[in-house]
Amino acid sequence: MDHKSSINMRAVLWDGIKQLPGNLSFGEKSLDIAFDDFTKTNLGFCLEYKSIIKIELVRVYEIAEGGVVITSKDDRRDVFVVDDPQKLKRMIEKRMD
């Protein structure tokens, strides 16, 4: 994980069934999440900006936009539920440049 994070955001990593809440950190080279339920483990999420190929805003529970789908080069799709999906998308795109 990239520990030089200056900005954090509350988020839930969601697979459609399971929801893992935590704190997203925007590091210099990667987007990281530290999960609330696993603070005493090494379990975490790290995605380098250079591996991201697409970011989409999606509806959560078909009610309102609140989700962000990040697709990486290895064709993995990670869905984050956040309070401000537009902000998350902008912040990631800024770091991808």
KETISE-559778 format. One record per residue (C-alpha): residue number from 1; residue in three letters; x, y, z. Coordinates in steps of 0.05 Angstrom, whole numbers, plus 32768, in hexadecimal, padded with zeros to 4 digits. Layout:
# KETISE-559778
atom pos = NUM | code = ala | x = X | y = Y | z = Z .
...
# end
This chain:
# KETISE-559778
atom pos = 1 | code = met | x = 8000 | y = 8000 | z = 8000 .
atom pos = 2 | code = asp | x = 8015 | y = 8047 | z = 7FF2 .
atom pos = 3 | code = his | x = 801A | y = 8067 | z = 8037 .
atom pos = 4 | code = lys | x = 8023 | y = 80AF | z = 8020 .
atom pos = 5 | code = ser | x = 7FD8 | y = 80B9 | z = 801F .
atom pos = 6 | code = ser | x = 7FC0 | y = 8100 | z = 8029 .
atom pos = 7 | code = ile | x = 7F76 | y = 80F7 | z = 801D .
atom pos = 8 | code = asn | x = 7F46 | y = 80C5 | z = 803B .
atom pos = 9 | code = met | x = 7EFD | y = 80B4 | z = 802C .
atom pos = 10 | code = arg | x = 7ECC | y = 8085 | z = 804E .
atom pos = 11 | code = ala | x = 7EB6 | y = 804E | z = 801E .
atom pos = 12 | code = val | x = 7E98 | y = 8009 | z = 801A .
atom pos = 13 | code = leu | x = 7EB6 | y = 7FD5 | z = 7FEB .
atom pos = 14 | code = trp | x = 7E78 | y = 7FB0 | z = 7FD2 .
atom pos = 15 | code = asp | x = 7E72 | y = 7F71 | z = 7FA9 .
atom pos = 16 | code = gly | x = 7E26 | y = 7F71 | z = 7FA5 .
atom pos = 17 | code = ile | x = 7E1F | y = 7F45 | z = 7FE3 .
atom pos = 18 | code = lys | x = 7E57 | y = 7F55 | z = 8013 .
atom pos = 19 | code = gln | x = 7E67 | y = 7F9B | z = 802A .
atom pos = 20 | code = leu | x = 7EAB | y = 7FAC | z = 8049 .
atom pos = 21 | code = pro | x = 7EAE | y = 7FF2 | z = 8066 .
atom pos = 22 | code = gly | x = 7EF0 | y = 8017 | z = 806E .
atom pos = 23 | code = asn | x = 7F1A | y = 8054 | z = 805E .
atom pos = 24 | code = leu | x = 7F32 | y = 8061 | z = 8017 .
atom pos = 25 | code = ser | x = 7F76 | y = 8082 | z = 8013 .
atom pos = 26 | code = phe | x = 7F8E | y = 80A6 | z = 7FD5 .
atom pos = 27 | code = gly | x = 7FD8 | y = 809A | z = 7FD3 .
atom pos = 28 | code = glu | x = 800B | y = 80B3 | z = 7FA2 .
atom pos = 29 | code = lys | x = 8008 | y = 8073 | z = 7F78 .
atom pos = 30 | code = ser | x = 7FCD | y = 804C | z = 7F90 .
atom pos = 31 | code = leu | x = 7F87 | y = 804B | z = 7FAD .
atom pos = 32 | code = asp | x = 7F85 | y = 8024 | z = 7FEE .
atom pos = 33 | code = ile | x = 7F4F | y = 8010 | z = 801F .
atom pos = 34 | code = ala | x = 7F58 | y = 7FFA | z = 8067 .
atom pos = 35 | code = phe | x = 7F1B | y = 7FD2 | z = 807C .
atom pos = 36 | code = asp | x = 7EFA | y = 7FE2 | z = 80BF .
atom pos = 37 | code = asp | x = 7EF0 | y = 7F99 | z = 80D1 .
atom pos = 38 | code = phe | x = 7F38 | y = 7F86 | z = 80C4 .
atom pos = 39 | code = thr | x = 7F61 | y = 7FBB | z = 80E7 .
atom pos = 40 | code = lys | x = 7F8D | y = 7F87 | z = 8109 .
atom pos = 41 | code = thr | x = 7F9D | y = 7F61 | z = 80CA .
atom pos = 42 | code = asn | x = 7FC4 | y = 7F6D | z = 8089 .
atom pos = 43 | code = leu | x = 7F84 | y = 7F67 | z = 8060 .
atom pos = 44 | code = gly | x = 7F7B | y = 7FA4 | z = 8035 .
atom pos = 45 | code = phe | x = 7F70 | y = 7FBC | z = 7FEE .
atom pos = 46 | code = cys | x = 7FA3 | y = 7FDE | z = 7FC2 .
atom pos = 47 | code = leu | x = 7F98 | y = 7FF3 | z = 7F7A .
atom pos = 48 | code = glu | x = 7FCD | y = 8019 | z = 7F53 .
atom pos = 49 | code = tyr | x = 7FB1 | y = 8053 | z = 7F2A .
atom pos = 50 | code = lys | x = 7FD8 | y = 803C | z = 7EED .
atom pos = 51 | code = ser | x = 7FB1 | y = 7FFA | z = 7EEC .
atom pos = 52 | code = ile | x = 7F6D | y = 801D | z = 7EE9 .
atom pos = 53 | code = ile | x = 7F4D | y = 801F | z = 7EA4 .
atom pos = 54 | code = lys | x = 7F06 | y = 8036 | z = 7EB3 .
atom pos = 55 | code = ile | x = 7EDE | y = 8059 | z = 7EEA .
atom pos = 56 | code = glu | x = 7E92 | y = 8059 | z = 7EE8 .
atom pos = 57 | code = leu | x = 7E5C | y = 8076 | z = 7F14 .
atom pos = 58 | code = val | x = 7E24 | y = 8045 | z = 7F23 .
atom pos = 59 | code = arg | x = 7DE2 | y = 8043 | z = 7F48 .
atom pos = 60 | code = val | x = 7DE2 | y = 801E | z = 7F8A .
atom pos = 61 | code = tyr | x = 7DA2 | y = 7FF8 | z = 7F9B .
atom pos = 62 | code = glu | x = 7D86 | y = 801A | z = 7F5B .
atom pos = 63 | code = ile | x = 7D74 | y = 8057 | z = 7F85 .
atom pos = 64 | code = ala | x = 7DAC | y = 808A | z = 7F7C .
atom pos = 65 | code = glu | x = 7DF2 | y = 8090 | z = 7F63 .
atom pos = 66 | code = gly | x = 7E21 | y = 807E | z = 7F9B .
atom pos = 67 | code = gly | x = 7E4D | y = 804A | z = 7F7D .
atom pos = 68 | code = val | x = 7E8E | y = 804C | z = 7F56 .
atom pos = 69 | code = val | x = 7EA5 | y = 8011 | z = 7F2D .
atom pos = 70 | code = ile | x = 7EF0 | y = 800F | z = 7F20 .
atom pos = 71 | code = thr | x = 7F07 | y = 7FE0 | z = 7EE9 .
atom pos = 72 | code = ser | x = 7F50 | y = 7FCD | z = 7EE7 .
atom pos = 73 | code = lys | x = 7F7C | y = 7FB2 | z = 7EB0 .
atom pos = 74 | code = asp | x = 7F74 | y = 7F6A | z = 7EC9 .
atom pos = 75 | code = asp | x = 7F28 | y = 7F71 | z = 7EBD .
atom pos = 76 | code = arg | x = 7F17 | y = 7F74 | z = 7F07 .
atom pos = 77 | code = arg | x = 7EDE | y = 7FA2 | z = 7F1D .
atom pos = 78 | code = asp | x = 7EDC | y = 7FC0 | z = 7F62 .
atom pos = 79 | code = val | x = 7E9E | y = 7FE4 | z = 7F7A .
atom pos = 80 | code = phe | x = 7EA3 | y = 8019 | z = 7FAF .
atom pos = 81 | code = val | x = 7E67 | y = 803A | z = 7FD0 .
atom pos = 82 | code = val | x = 7E76 | y = 8080 | z = 7FE8 .
atom pos = 83 | code = asp | x = 7E51 | y = 80C0 | z = 7FFC .
atom pos = 84 | code = asp | x = 7E6E | y = 80E8 | z = 7FC2 .
atom pos = 85 | code = pro | x = 7E7B | y = 80BB | z = 7F86 .
atom pos = 86 | code = gln | x = 7E8A | y = 80F5 | z = 7F57 .
atom pos = 87 | code = lys | x = 7EC2 | y = 810C | z = 7F86 .
atom pos = 88 | code = leu | x = 7EE0 | y = 80C6 | z = 7F89 .
atom pos = 89 | code = lys | x = 7EDF | y = 80C0 | z = 7F3D .
atom pos = 90 | code = arg | x = 7F00 | y = 8104 | z = 7F34 .
atom pos = 91 | code = met | x = 7F35 | y = 80F5 | z = 7F68 .
atom pos = 92 | code = ile | x = 7F48 | y = 80B4 | z = 7F47 .
atom pos = 93 | code = glu | x = 7F48 | y = 80D1 | z = 7F01 .
atom pos = 94 | code = lys | x = 7F76 | y = 810A | z = 7F19 .
atom pos = 95 | code = arg | x = 7FA8 | y = 80D7 | z = 7F32 .
atom pos = 96 | code = met | x = 7FA4 | y = 80AC | z = 7EF3 .
atom pos = 97 | code = asp | x = 7FC1 | y = 80E5 | z = 7EC8 .
# end
